[in-house]
């Protein structure tokens, strides 16, 4: 089964876009942080089952969104550490 998605291409009409997947992931992770530990295929299913998305997104797009969220989290943690180190109390 192919998803109709290749990196750099647009998802098919009936599939959610990257921004929708990102928003759904944030909502889903608030409810179940274990989603980070699951394979992208399972995360895609869980987002649909949890009511965050109407249709199952392509797993490569979900994996890309997960990677983006992880990078965002890491950046925020680094910023917090930098500001703590710059302002000793």
Secondary structure, DSSP 8 states (H G I E B T S, - for coil): ---S--TTS---TTS--HHHHHHHHHHHHHH-GGGGGS-HHHHHHHHHHTTS-SS---HHHHHHHHHHHHHHHHHHHHHHHHHHHHS--
